[in-house]
């Protein structure tokens, strides 16, 4: 298990599901300093996914323009730093310098309309 996702225990509330458009994406930060944990949620066709907000190529935030995670047609995740493209459904890089690598997924679940960290 990743040390980054271990910092958020299962059951931690992230937001209301209604706060994420469909399609849409939104970032969230927890903690500060060395314990800071950043993730983003992506919702498309009713499916919700979460990833650590870090590019596997440059170890930088994906949203160089704050809150911008999706391509213009909202079919892929894009890294604002170097335009790498990732599949929404599994975080696989399909174009760019990190080709074949994956975004780090974060398990989430929706309970009573609230998005929460799920157990791995």
PyMOL commands that set and color helices and strands:
alter all, ss='L'
color gray80, all
select helices_A, chain A and resi 3-6+17-19+33-35
alter helices_A, ss='H'
color red, helices_A
select strands_A, chain A and resi 13-16+24-30+37-44+47-52+76-78+85-87+93-95+108-111+114-117
alter strands_A, ss='S'
color yellow, strands_A
deselect
rebuild
show_as cartoon
